[in-house]
Amino acid sequence: MKKQRSFKEQTAGVLYLVPTPIGNLEDMTFRSVKILQEADLIASEDTRNTQKLLNHFDISVPQKSLHEHNYKERIPQLIAELEAGKTIAQVSDAGMPSISDPGHELVEACIEAELSVIALPGPTAGLTALIASGLPPQPNYFYGFLARKKKEQLQELEELRYQKATMIFYESPYRLGATIRNMIEIFGSERQAVICRELTKIHEEYLRGSLQELSDYLEEQTIKGECCLMVAGTTEEAPQEEIEGSLIEQVEALLEEGMKPNTAIKEVAKRNGLKKQEVYKEYHGLSE
């Protein structure tokens, strides 16, 4: 176990995770601007894109790129800077670092090196779109980007078939129509869904309806911009798997896999929709 006290007892540098606007620059918080101004270094997904933001807020802190193609060699450099007492602010091109963007590997490396990681609150597309979607906001399941290839995407959607939470996906406008058609194949045509595009920008738009209605709309209309797709969870129960063997045989099979007796009994009870005590009595020969 590791304990981090974010604002006390600092003996080395700190990594700040700084969210940046997803469209509207007015969504930048005072605190985020202050941290960027005071940092010794900014780790950016794309230094050219971040420079536009820095210029807007008159920030002159130097940058180093950190993205999916260079993180293996860049992270040791950043860790060395932090261990030397430097403060680093990490940003992605838009929204929260690490959410469908580079950054998680640096967080892991900091935790391993026992360096403090402090996240700032701010813009994130998924939850922002969700609360205005009209779909149940709680519980929700953030998935991000699905696989691009149809076969792999269908497999992912099949695993989500009985998800009860509202699901949040990110998708390119160029693939959105095909993705929704795949969802119809797995979820059915009447599942309610919402497309939010160009969130926080002048052309922000919500399209609400069934998956079939959204699919029909996209057949006739071309949409542009960043898209967030939210799909209602199911009310159906997943079919029970066919269970082989008696209760005793099921427990013994789990014991052979290395499971502890009490855990195995609990698992068998769950699989069979029984109380733990019933399986316990059956296994230990205490049943009447």
C-alpha positions in Angstrom: 0.0 0.0 0.0 1.2 3.5 -0.8 -0.1 6.7 0.8 0.0 10.1 -1.0 -0.5 13.4 0.8 -1.0 15.7 -2.2 -0.3 19.0 -0.5 1.9 18.2 2.4 5.3 16.7 3.0 6.4 17.1 -0.6 10.1 16.0 -1.1 10.2 16.0 -4.9 8.4 17.4 -7.9 4.7 17.0 -8.6 2.9 15.8 -11.7 -0.3 17.8 -12.3 -2.9 16.4 -14.7 -4.5 19.5 -16.2 -7.7 19.3 -18.3 -8.0 21.6 -21.3 -11.1 22.9 -23.1 -12.8 20.5 -25.5 -13.9 23.4 -27.7 -14.8 26.6 -25.8 -11.7 28.3 -24.3 -13.8 29.9 -21.6 -14.0 26.4 -20.0 -10.4 26.7 -18.8 -10.4 27.1 -15.0 -8.5 29.7 -13.1 -6.6 27.0 -11.3 -5.6 25.2 -14.5 -4.2 28.4 -15.9 -2.3 29.1 -12.7 -0.8 25.6 -12.6 0.3 25.9 -16.3 1.9 29.3 -15.5 3.8 28.0 -12.5 4.9 24.7 -13.9 8.5 24.2 -14.8 7.6 22.0 -17.8 4.4 21.1 -19.7 4.1 17.6 -21.1 1.9 17.8 -24.2 0.2 15.4 -26.5 0.8 17.8 -29.4 3.1 20.8 -28.6 1.8 22.7 -31.6 -1.8 22.3 -30.5 -1.0 23.2 -26.8 1.0 26.2 -27.9 -2.2 27.8 -29.2 -3.7 27.4 -25.8 -0.6 28.8 -24.1 -0.5 31.8 -26.4 -4.2 32.5 -25.6 -3.5 32.7 -21.9 0.0 34.3 -22.3 1.9 31.3 -20.8 5.5 30.9 -21.8 6.4 27.7 -20.0 8.5 25.2 -22.1 6.9 22.0 -23.5 8.0 18.5 -24.2 5.9 16.1 -26.3 4.4 13.0 -24.7 2.3 10.8 -27.0 1.7 7.2 -27.9 4.8 7.1 -30.2 7.4 8.4 -27.8 6.2 7.7 -24.2 8.7 4.8 -23.7 11.7 7.0 -24.1 10.1 10.2 -22.8 8.8 8.9 -19.4 12.2 8.2 -17.9 13.2 11.8 -18.8 10.1 13.2 -17.1 10.6 11.1 -14.0 14.2 12.4 -13.7 12.9 16.0 -13.9 10.3 15.3 -11.2 12.9 13.6 -8.9 15.0 16.7 -9.3 12.2 18.7 -7.9 10.6 20.1 -11.1 6.8 20.6 -11.3 5.3 19.1 -14.5 1.9 19.8 -15.9 0.5 17.2 -18.3 -2.1 18.0 -20.9 -3.8 16.3 -23.8 -5.1 18.0 -26.9 -8.5 18.4 -25.3 -10.3 17.3 -22.1 -8.8 15.1 -19.4 -5.4 13.5 -19.8 -5.5 9.7 -19.8 -9.1 9.5 -20.9 -8.8 8.1 -24.5 -5.6 10.1 -24.6 -1.9 9.5 -23.7 -0.8 9.9 -20.1 -1.7 6.9 -18.1 1.7 5.4 -18.5 3.3 8.5 -16.9 0.9 8.3 -14.0 1.8 4.7 -13.4 5.5 5.5 -13.5 5.1 8.4 -11.0 3.2 6.1 -8.6 5.9 3.5 -8.9 8.6 6.1 -8.2 6.5 7.4 -5.2 6.0 10.8 -6.8 2.8 12.7 -6.2 0.1 12.9 -9.0 -2.5 15.6 -8.6 -5.5 15.7 -10.9 -7.4 19.0 -11.5 -11.1 18.9 -12.3 -12.3 20.3 -15.6 -13.7 19.6 -19.0 -14.5 16.0 -20.1 -16.7 15.2 -23.0 -18.3 12.0 -21.9 -20.0 13.1 -18.6 -20.7 16.6 -20.0 -22.7 15.1 -22.8 -24.3 12.5 -20.6 -26.0 14.9 -18.2 -27.8 16.7 -21.0 -28.6 13.5 -23.0 -31.8 12.7 -21.3 -30.6 9.1 -20.7 -30.2 7.9 -17.1 -26.9 9.4 -15.9 -26.4 6.8 -13.1 -25.0 4.3 -13.3 -23.0 5.0 -16.4 -20.3 3.0 -18.2 -17.6 4.8 -20.0 -16.2 2.7 -22.8 -14.4 5.2 -25.1 -13.5 4.1 -28.6 -14.6 0.8 -29.9 -12.4 -1.3 -32.2 -12.4 -0.1 -35.8 -12.7 -3.5 -37.5 -16.3 -4.8 -37.8 -15.6 -8.3 -36.4 -13.7 -7.0 -33.4 -16.3 -4.3 -32.8 -19.2 -6.8 -32.9 -17.3 -9.0 -30.3 -17.0 -5.9 -28.0 -20.6 -5.0 -28.4 -21.7 -8.6 -27.7 -19.9 -8.4 -24.3 -21.9 -5.2 -23.7 -25.3 -6.7 -24.7 -26.6 -7.0 -21.1 -24.9 -3.9 -19.7 -27.6 -2.1 -17.6 -25.7 1.2 -17.2 -25.9 4.0 -19.8 -22.9 3.4 -22.1 -20.7 6.3 -23.3 -18.7 5.9 -26.5 -16.4 8.2 -28.5 -16.5 7.8 -32.3 -15.3 9.4 -35.4 -18.1 11.0 -37.5 -16.9 9.0 -40.5 -17.4 5.6 -38.6 -20.5 6.6 -36.6 -23.1 5.2 -39.1 -21.3 1.9 -39.3 -20.9 1.7 -35.6 -24.6 2.3 -35.0 -25.6 -0.3 -37.6 -23.4 -2.8 -35.6 -25.1 -1.8 -32.4 -28.5 -2.5 -34.0 -27.3 -6.0 -34.9 -26.4 -6.7 -31.2 -28.6 -4.4 -29.1 -31.7 -4.2 -31.4 -33.2 -1.3 -33.3 -35.3 0.2 -30.5 -32.6 0.8 -27.9 -32.6 4.6 -27.1 -29.4 6.5 -27.9 -28.1 10.0 -28.2 -25.4 11.5 -30.4 -23.7 14.7 -29.2 -21.4 16.5 -31.6 -19.2 19.6 -31.4 -19.7 19.8 -27.6 -19.2 23.3 -26.2 -18.7 24.7 -29.7 -21.0 27.0 -31.7 -22.4 24.0 -33.7 -23.1 21.9 -30.6 -26.0 19.5 -31.4 -27.8 16.6 -29.7 -29.6 13.9 -31.8 -31.9 11.8 -29.6 -33.9 8.7 -30.7 -33.7 5.0 -31.1 -30.7 3.4 -32.7 -32.8 2.8 -35.9 -33.9 6.5 -36.0 -30.3 7.7 -35.6 -29.1 5.2 -38.3 -31.8 6.4 -40.7 -30.8 10.0 -40.1 -27.1 9.3 -40.8 -28.1 7.6 -44.1 -29.4 10.9 -45.3 -27.3 13.5 -43.4 -23.5 13.9 -43.2 -22.4 15.1 -39.8 -19.0 16.6 -38.9 -17.0 17.2 -35.7 -16.1 15.3 -32.6 -18.9 12.9 -31.6 -20.0 11.3 -28.3 -22.5 8.5 -28.5 -24.5 7.4 -25.5 -26.6 4.3 -25.5 -29.2 3.3 -22.9 -28.5 0.1 -20.9 -30.7 -2.9 -21.2 -33.6 -4.0 -18.9 -33.1 -7.6 -19.9 -31.4 -10.2 -17.7 -28.5 -12.1 -19.1 -29.5 -15.8 -19.7 -28.2 -18.1 -17.1 -25.4 -20.4 -18.2 -26.1 -24.0 -18.2 -24.4 -25.5 -15.1 -23.2 -29.1 -15.2 -22.8 -31.4 -12.2 -24.2 -31.5 -8.7 -23.5 -28.8 -6.1 -20.8 -31.0 -4.6 -19.2 -31.6 -8.0 -19.3 -27.9 -8.8 -17.5 -27.0 -5.5 -14.9 -29.8 -6.0 -14.2 -28.5 -9.5 -13.5 -25.0 -8.2 -11.3 -26.5 -5.4 -9.2 -28.3 -8.1 -8.7 -24.9 -9.7 -7.1 -23.6 -6.5 -10.1 -21.8 -5.0 -10.5 -21.8 -1.2 -13.5 -23.8 0.1 -15.5 -20.9 1.4 -15.0 -18.9 -1.8 -15.9 -21.9 -3.9 -19.1 -22.5 -1.9 -20.0 -18.8 -2.3 -19.4 -18.9 -6.1 -21.5 -22.1 -6.6 -24.3 -20.5 -4.6 -24.2 -17.4 -6.8 -24.1 -19.5 -10.0 -27.1 -21.5 -9.0 -29.1 -18.7 -7.4 -29.0 -20.3 -4.0 -28.1 -19.1 -0.5 -24.6 -19.8 0.6 -25.8 -21.8 3.6 -27.7 -24.2 1.3 -24.6 -25.1 -0.7 -22.5 -25.3 2.6 -24.9 -27.8 4.1 -25.1 -29.9 0.9 -21.3 -30.0 0.5 -20.6 -30.9 4.1 -23.5 -33.4 4.3 -25.6 -31.4 6.7 -28.7 -31.4 4.6 -31.7 -33.1 6.1 
